[in-house]
Each structure stands twice: as C-alpha cells, then as structure tokens.
Amino acid sequence: MEYALLQDNGGSNAPSYAAITKLEHWPEQPQGREQSLVSQLQTTLEIQQQLNIVSMAAGKLLPLAWLQVHTAVGDFIASGSKAAIYEHRSMLILNQQCLAELVYQSDSAFTPMLQRELLQLETEWLFALRNALVVSRLQQMALKDTLTGLGNRRFFDDSLNKAVQLAKRYDDSCGLMLLDLDNFKQVNDIAGHSTGDELLIAVANTMRDTLRITDSVFRFGGDEFAILLSAADTASAELIARRLLKTINQIALCQKYQVTVSIGLALLQPDQSLAQLFTAADQALYQAKNAGKSKLRIAL
C-alpha cells in the first residue's frame, strides 16, 4: 500500500525543518494522559520509537498483542509484537492527507468503545507522525540516487565504513565489488539520454534481483556501481560476480547496444584499512577494463 506523503511539484505541502521545530505547529492538548502522550511523542522523530510509544499507550487500554504501521517510507512493527486473533485497522489522516495505516491485533475483541479510545490516541499521534515522515523522507532522498533508487555515493561511504568496522570487530569477512558498464557512452550518443536512463534502471533492477538480501548495491554516478558483500569468501563472491556478468549481459537493452560490465572484486584482509580495500577493488576494476569487455578481476 502506497501513500502520497510529499508532493514533488514544488513541495508546497511539505513542512520545512523550521516548521517542524516550532511548537506552535502542535495543537493544544488537555492536561493529563493526552498531554503526557503528546509530550513523549515530541521527544523523537524516529517512526519506530514513536510507534513503540503509541503501542505502550494502547496497551493500557486493551491487551494489545500486535501493532504495525504502513507508511510511504516503510513498514514498522512495535517491539514485542505477536500475532493474535482479533484485528483492527485504522487510517491516519491529517489535513485530508493519508499518512499511514495502523494494524492492531489483540486476543480481545475491538469493541466500539475501545475503537473510540484508540482513535483518540491516533489523533494525538498525527502531528508527530507527520513530522517524522517528512524527516524520514528527506533522509531517504539525501541517501538515494534519484534515477535508480539505489544508494548514492554518500550512502556508500557510510555503509562501507560500517561494514569494515563490523567485520573487524567480529572477525568476519566482507567484500567490495566495483562495476563499470562497457560501451555505455555510445547508448547516449546513439539513442539519447532517455534510453541511457532506461538501461541504467534495468541494470539496477537486475542487480537487486541477482544479489543476496544481505548485500547492498550503490550507484556512484554515471555508469559506475558498487556492491558490498556481507560474510563473503572468495568462492561465493566470485560466484556472485560471475552471475552478475551473465545477467547484466542478458538485459535486452544491453544486448541491443552491446553494453557489458567489467567488475573488480576485493575481499577485506585482516590488515587492510577501508581505503586499502577500496583501492584494491579499484585496481582490480582497472585490470578488468584493460583486459577487454565483460571481464572480472579479483584482487590478490
């Protein structure tokens, strides 16, 4: 289920950061439990934390077993949720804009009186949730490539740093693949940039479908991509790389314009720094490009 959180035509409906921080954007609430809940919700702009706060409040009204929220920026489940017999769904709407859908589950029936009580809780959440959704959306936009939806260079730098730190801390392994499309420039020259964009989107979708759920793919810009492989050894990493070579070559647009991919692969060594890992993968990619089209080279 998708919801229109922000309008892209000028962003007129999206509050600014300044608007988010002004207290006058919060409606006045009566004293007591209502004010306490609103105050708690104002302490965080994390959707997951807000959901946990609402779940605790709802748990005081009935033996709540499950609470989930569906939003345009993702689905979130309250901590400790377990499936139950009875279910109640509610749409969260603010200023004629659908923010999210809440899904409650309980071993007790949702009577009309309980539904009215839950509606009051939801009303108190609306402004905090709206602000959290705006911030989450802005964060996603800052870390995503707008054409392909893949992580951008900024997101890659942060993810690579975390992956290397975790691998060293837990004596684990990780791998880095750098990819560059062969003959891509001629697509823009022959068919135009719109066709080039279609090809890049097709390549991005193919990589998503080919990689494991634990791997992450990023677009540097142009026709350059990077992939972080978690818990990878040489054999499994090479298998993934060769599978990518095959699947990308089979894309219809790639075949039409004779576009292939070159890949440089490096696995983190015990004595390597983040910069050294990247340099190793980059040098392997350079060797693959020099060896011809549709080649894989592995850093030794």
C-alpha positions in Angstrom: 0.0 0.0 0.0 1.4 3.4 -1.0 0.6 6.8 0.3 1.5 10.2 -1.1 3.5 11.8 1.7 5.1 14.7 -0.1 4.3 16.4 -3.4 7.2 16.7 -5.8 5.6 19.7 -7.6 7.4 22.4 -5.6 7.0 20.6 -2.3 4.3 23.1 -1.2 2.7 20.6 1.2 5.9 19.6 2.9 6.8 21.5 6.1 10.3 22.8 6.4 12.7 21.9 9.2 12.0 25.2 10.8 8.3 24.4 10.8 8.9 21.1 12.4 10.8 22.6 15.3 8.2 25.4 16.1 6.0 24.4 19.0 3.0 26.4 17.6 2.6 23.7 15.0 1.4 21.4 17.7 -2.2 21.7 18.7 -3.0 22.5 22.3 -3.9 19.4 24.3 -5.9 19.0 27.5 -3.9 18.2 30.6 -3.5 14.6 31.9 -2.8 11.4 29.9 -3.3 13.2 26.5 -0.6 15.8 27.2 1.7 13.2 28.5 1.5 11.1 25.3 2.0 14.1 23.1 5.0 15.2 25.1 6.5 11.7 24.8 6.0 11.7 21.0 7.6 15.1 20.7 10.9 13.7 22.0 11.8 11.7 18.9 11.5 12.0 15.1 12.1 8.2 14.7 9.0 6.4 13.4 9.9 3.2 15.2 10.3 4.9 18.5 7.0 6.8 18.1 5.3 3.5 17.3 6.6 1.9 20.4 5.4 4.8 22.5 1.9 4.6 21.0 1.9 0.8 21.5 2.6 1.2 25.2 -0.2 3.7 25.4 -2.6 1.5 23.6 -1.6 -1.4 25.8 -3.1 0.4 28.7 -6.5 0.3 27.0 -6.6 -3.4 26.0 -4.3 -6.4 26.0 -2.6 -5.4 22.7 -0.5 -8.1 21.1 0.5 -6.5 17.8 0.8 -3.0 16.4 2.1 -2.2 12.9 2.1 0.9 10.8 2.3 1.0 7.0 3.8 4.3 5.6 5.2 5.6 2.3 8.7 5.3 3.8 8.3 1.7 5.0 6.5 -0.6 7.4 7.2 -0.7 11.1 6.2 -3.2 13.8 6.1 -2.3 17.5 8.6 -4.1 19.7 7.4 -7.4 21.2 4.5 -7.7 18.7 3.0 -11.2 18.3 0.1 -12.2 16.1 -3.3 -12.5 17.8 -6.9 -13.4 17.0 -8.7 -10.1 16.5 -7.6 -7.4 14.2 -8.5 -3.7 13.8 -7.2 -1.3 11.1 -7.3 2.4 11.1 -6.2 5.1 8.6 -4.3 8.1 9.9 -5.4 11.2 8.0 -4.2 14.7 8.6 -5.5 17.7 6.5 -7.0 15.3 4.0 -3.7 13.6 3.5 -3.3 9.9 4.4 -0.2 9.5 6.5 -0.3 5.8 7.3 -2.4 2.7 8.1 -2.3 1.2 11.6 -2.9 -2.5 12.2 -3.8 -3.6 15.7 -4.1 -7.2 16.9 -5.4 -8.5 20.2 -6.7 -11.6 21.9 -9.7 -9.4 22.9 -12.3 -8.0 20.6 -12.1 -4.4 19.5 -15.4 -3.0 20.8 -16.8 0.3 19.6 -15.7 1.9 22.8 -12.2 0.6 22.5 -12.1 1.8 18.9 -13.0 5.3 20.1 -10.3 5.2 22.7 -7.7 4.1 20.1 -8.9 6.9 17.7 -8.1 9.4 20.4 -4.6 8.0 20.7 -4.2 8.2 16.9 -5.3 11.8 16.9 -2.6 12.7 19.4 0.0 11.0 17.2 -0.9 12.7 13.9 1.4 15.8 14.1 4.4 13.9 15.5 4.0 11.2 12.8 3.7 13.7 10.0 6.9 15.4 11.1 8.7 12.0 11.5 7.6 11.0 8.0 8.9 14.2 6.5 12.3 13.8 8.1 12.5 10.2 7.1 11.6 11.1 3.5 14.2 13.8 3.4 16.8 11.4 4.8 16.0 8.9 2.1 16.2 11.5 -0.6 19.6 12.5 0.6 21.0 9.0 0.5 19.3 7.6 -2.7 20.2 8.0 -6.3 17.1 9.7 -7.8 17.2 7.7 -11.1 17.7 4.1 -10.0 16.7 4.3 -6.3 20.0 2.7 -5.3 22.1 4.1 -2.5 24.3 7.1 -3.6 28.0 7.8 -3.0 27.3 9.4 0.3 25.3 6.3 1.5 28.1 4.0 0.1 30.8 5.8 2.1 28.9 5.4 5.3 27.9 1.8 4.6 31.5 0.8 3.7 32.8 2.3 6.9 30.3 0.4 9.0 30.8 -2.9 7.1 34.6 -2.7 7.6 34.2 -1.8 11.3 31.8 -4.7 11.9 33.9 -7.2 10.0 37.0 -6.3 12.1 35.1 -6.2 15.4 33.6 -9.7 14.9 36.5 -11.2 12.9 34.1 -11.6 10.0 34.6 -11.0 6.2 33.2 -8.6 3.7 33.7 -8.0 0.0 33.6 -5.0 -2.3 32.8 -5.1 -6.0 33.2 -2.0 -8.2 31.4 -2.2 -11.6 31.7 -0.2 -14.7 29.5 -0.5 -17.8 31.4 -1.1 -21.1 30.3 0.9 -24.2 27.7 2.8 -22.2 28.6 6.2 -23.7 27.5 5.1 -27.2 24.0 4.5 -25.9 23.6 8.1 -25.0 25.3 9.1 -28.3 23.1 6.8 -30.5 19.8 6.6 -28.7 19.7 9.6 -26.4 19.9 10.1 -22.7 16.4 8.8 -22.0 17.4 5.4 -23.4 20.6 5.5 -21.4 18.5 6.1 -18.3 16.2 3.2 -19.1 19.3 1.0 -19.4 20.7 2.1 -16.1 17.4 1.4 -14.4 17.3 -2.0 -16.0 20.8 -2.7 -14.8 20.0 -1.5 -11.2 16.9 -3.7 -11.1 18.9 -6.7 -12.4 21.5 -6.3 -9.7 18.8 -6.1 -7.0 17.2 -9.3 -8.2 20.6 -11.1 -8.5 22.2 -10.2 -5.2 21.5 -11.8 -1.8 19.3 -9.9 0.6 22.3 -9.2 2.8 24.2 -7.5 0.1 23.9 -3.8 -0.8 24.2 -2.0 -4.1 25.0 1.6 -4.8 25.3 3.9 -7.8 28.3 6.2 -7.8 27.0 8.3 -10.7 27.2 7.8 -14.5 27.6 4.1 -15.3 29.6 3.2 -12.2 28.2 1.0 -9.4 29.5 -0.6 -6.1 28.3 -3.6 -4.2 29.0 -4.5 -0.6 29.0 -8.3 0.1 28.5 -9.4 3.6 30.1 -12.6 5.0 31.7 -13.3 1.7 34.6 -15.7 0.9 36.4 -15.8 -2.4 34.4 -18.6 -3.8 31.0 -17.1 -3.0 32.0 -13.6 -4.0 33.3 -14.8 -7.4 30.1 -16.8 -8.0 28.0 -13.7 -7.3 30.2 -11.6 -9.6 30.1 -14.1 -12.5 26.3 -14.3 -12.1 26.1 -10.5 -12.4 28.2 -10.6 -15.6 25.8 -13.1 -17.1 22.5 -11.5 -16.0 23.5 -7.9 -17.0 24.7 -9.2 -20.4 21.2 -10.7 -20.9 19.3 -7.5 -20.4 17.6 -6.7 -23.7 18.8 -3.1 -23.9 22.4 -4.2 -23.1 22.3 -6.7 -25.9 20.8 -4.2 -28.3 23.6 -1.6 -27.7 26.4 -4.2 -26.9 26.7 -2.9 -23.4 28.5 -5.3 -20.9 30.0 -4.8 -17.5 33.5 -5.0 -16.0 33.9 -5.9 -12.4 36.7 -5.5 -9.9 36.4 -7.6 -6.7 38.3 -7.4 -3.4 37.8 -9.1 -0.1 38.8 -7.4 3.2 42.1 -8.7 4.5 42.9 -8.7 8.3 45.5 -5.9 8.0 43.6 -3.8 5.5 42.1 -0.4 6.1 38.9 0.9 4.5 41.0 2.9 2.0 43.1 0.0 1.1 40.1 -2.2 0.5 38.6 0.3 -1.9 42.0 0.8 -3.7 42.3 -3.0 -4.2 38.8 -3.2 -5.7 39.5 -0.1 -7.9 42.8 -1.6 -9.2 41.0 -4.9 -9.9 38.4 -3.0 -11.9 41.1 -1.2 -13.8 42.7 -4.5 -14.7 39.3 -5.9 -15.8 38.7 -2.8 -18.1 42.2 -3.2 -19.7 41.6 -6.9 -20.3 38.6 -6.2 -22.5 34.8 -6.2 -22.2 32.7 -8.3 -19.7 35.7 -9.2 -17.5 36.1 -10.0 -13.8 39.3 -9.5 -11.9 39.9 -10.3 -8.3 42.4 -8.5 -6.1 45.0 -10.9 -4.7 
